[in-house]
């Protein structure tokens, strides 16, 4: 009985060890894939091409790039948030907007081309100012989730088209 008990413990230990290594390997592969996409996007993106389109000091958070699918565009894309680096930015300026104007937000969209390069677009979101709803000032608008968004979205490439 002691031998069976010992074999049983060794079997369980072996099984748990193999699960642990398999799960660690999956996490490493997922992290490697995210890092690879982030590196590829960073390599192809030229921020100076978008300085006129997004006239604020900013960095692009490539590590937060999320691959999504658009029914309207019928293609996959990466939506990438922008982090502003000084106080002169749309998030701060939106606080002073009056009724009749628009809150403005920006994001970067990256679409993978057939040759594995990327085409980039500045997504500019315009939302009517609503003095009764200040939540819109700091809301995180997403191209993939426009259900509560009632404004206009412009996708502009670096050639302003």
ZIVENPE-V85583 format. One record per helix or strand of 3 or more residues. SS is the DSSP state (a for helix, b for strand). FROM is the first residue (numbers start at 1). TO is the last residue. If there is no record, write none. Layout:
ss from to
SS FROM TO
SS FROM TO
This chain:
ss from to
a 2 44
a 47 50
b 58 60
a 62 64
b 66 70
b 75 80
b 82 84
a 90 96
b 102 112
b 118 128
a 135 138
b 152 156
